[in-house]
Amino acid sequence: MKFASLGSGSEGNALIIAGASGTTTTTVMLDCGFGIRETERRLARIGKLPQDISGIVVTHEHQDHVGGAFKFARRHRIPVWLTYGTFQAVGEEACKDVLLHFCRDSEELVIGDLSFMPYTVPHDAREPVQYVANDGVRKLGVLTDAGQSTSHLVQALSGCDALVLECNHDRRMLEESVYPPSLKRRIGGAYGHLANDTSAEILAAIEKQKLKTVVGAHLSLKNNTPELARAALCGALDAHAGDVMIACQEEGFDWIAIG
């Protein structure tokens, strides 16, 4: 299994996960917050075409995650998996002429050679979930858009070989930012986004015996820095700075093989 990011942040998110079995390859897009042309451009950068995508798996209804998902799926006839709450929040019209499959917390879904386990997270959306991807040998955990740690998400992410973990903001930078108080409360609240120190606490709490790859993701451009995020994650891992990658908004990151 391998994975790559088309971009990660408040301006758009899409994670590409690929698994192979024999001569077949399954490629799945986790969220799609970019327009059709921009998604196609970013896919080409990692050597993929729209017709390579076997399915789109959605986490929640916020535009930086689904802004292009249903348009892209409709254009290229790609099925979409989402919770019923997300479907209700997005609206039936947005999903028109798209093949939909519904999923829910703790019920595994299978797309070709990959399986995905949805797990509920605390976020200000209708029925938000994140996912752990599995190719039968390796596991990739993904956690963004959560305001706090829960025992449920710690359990879901334990035992992964690789992890994409939100490091949205540094608490001091957010507090000192020019954002209005209401927005600060939303971002820093229990149903907002993960601060660096909370992400480090999650990383410290999960079972890490097989964990070899950690990528910090969904960084705020105004309320965080890659250096602060990396330092927090390295502290939880007792690792060197070079052992932790950081996803960016413009480029995401290129393919990472889970070995």
ABEGO torsion letter per residue (X at the ends): XBBBBAEBEAAEBBBBBBBBBEABBBBBBBEBABBAAAAAAAAAAAGBBAAABABBBBABABAAAAAAAAAAAAAAGBBBBBBAAAAAAAEAAAABGBBBBBBBBGBBBBBEABBBBBBBBBBBBABBBBBBBBAGABBBBBBBGBABBBAAAAAAABGBABBBBBBABBAAAAAABABBAAAAAAAABAABBBBAAAAAAAAAABBAAABABBBBBGBBAAABBAAAAAAAAAAAAGBBAAABBBBBAAAEBBBBBBX
